[in-house]
Amino acid sequence: MTKYIFVTGGVTSSLGKGIIAASLAKLLQARGLKVTIQKFDPYINVDPGTLNPYEHGECFVTDDGAETDLDLGHYERFLNIPTSQANNVTTGRIYQTVINKEREGAYLGKTVQVIPHITDEIKRRMLLLGSDGKYDIVITEIGGTVGDIESLPFVEAVRQLQWEMPEEDCMVVHLTLIPYLKAAKELKTKPTQHSVRMLSQEGVHPNVIVCRTEHPLSDELKKKIALFCNVKTNAVIEAMDASTIYEVPMKMLQEGLDIIVLTKLQINGYAAPELTKWRAFLDKLKYPQSKVTIGLIGKYIELQDAYKSILESFIHAGAINECKVQIVNVHSEFITDENVKEKFKDLDGLLVAPGFGLRGVEGKIIAVKYARENNLPFFGICLGMQMAVIEFARNVLGWTDSHSTEMNENTTHPVIDLMEDQKSIEMKGGTMRLGAFPCDIVEGTLAHTIYGTTHISERHRHRWEFNNKYIKDFEKAGMVPSGKNPGSGLVEIVELPNHPFFIGVQYHPELKSTVENPQPIFIHFIKAAKAFAEKKETAKTSILQSELS
Ligand code: GLN
């Protein structure tokens, strides 16, 4: 029998519900249970694929090609298991299903209403992942904040499920904020009391209250929260700000969140938590032996969530290399031929980020050129790979107006182009190459060294492709297409063998990096950056020595 945990949030948004849900899932998984997490988002978009990164941060893509909320990235990074379309549901998707059914006449002339039709569809989807007995526990995170108009049907669905299921099969964890008032030097519980009251008015009573706080909660304060919110004192969990999100499962373990949950759900005979790998990762993360500085060249750098999976992949790859990875964000719109040297002088590696549209691409091309000419380790992802191809076409092959037809439809050398069958498609949502595709790697290449195999699968999210019409010219001039899709022959990886580390990939490797399985290109990129930094250091010392002698 699958059991269900719902995670709601109160007081403010951005409290880290996703991290709390993922941490709880990690602890339950570490105790031998099969767990998955899903997110229900109250907005009307059918999926976040059409949302601007400024609105919603990164769009996380699953193996089955679903464009999902970035919290699914956290779920995968923590649990080390893939998620799918079923793990992310929005109000838009719920309504789309119900309206389609209504058009098909499935409601037999009945008036279609929020209750029961919308709530029934929400409940159906909430139970879906638990329907085939694959999981012992399904955790459902409800996006938004309790009290929002748009989250009401979701809370109502939770209320109904709680009423329908046996007591021990379902529970609610509510995450709130305990603000600290500096002037009064006091932590305040009132917002939490109000948000629990609001949730209760909607018919749902939380079993556990997790309190985000900047200061420790005294026993007295916990008692007060417990009394006013009508939960047991041990069900008030302190969630102090942590130095890294990966520390949160450890904090939740100390606080006993997993035990309270297991007790409420009447799960007996669980194992002691097996967290050896997790702890080893944390140790390496906390005590690095070296440091590298990586330039992240993008145009959404004001919003760090836009590059969430890339930043997390660097944390994983840094830890395994026992190396602190310092990221310097460089806005691609402001890189020019004149300032590039100054901007990049302290970097040990360059990552050109994914992206869409014209803004900032010329800066990215200048960045690639600098990396290529100065033997600076280079890693291009998706648009970053396309920029590497364009830079090579312009500056090595001498086709000066080369471009992607995404940015310039009239270029004489469309080295990045749409495939024939894509050209007639007009709808934007869901028309991209999305999800996992296989890729064959050429033996003896850098990609082969990195992956240690000739067959891989990675996730995609793009429309444009390397234009195979020019492949021979690139090969002759020294750019190697080291990975190709076995069916279509589309180029997935390019590299420059006469450079210490230069690789561009059409797919998004950052989407598959987890704590327990860091992504290999990131690992090798950091290694190359370390070597670059060491070389720079040796050169500096020898200059110093020759000046002294
Ligand atoms: N804009 C490019 C394309 O659609 C790259 C997309 C990306 O970087 N994810 O092909």
Residues whose N, C-alpha, C, O or C-beta is under 5 A from the ligand:
A	BS01	LIG	P354 G355 F356 G357 I381 C382 L383 R461 H462 R463 W464
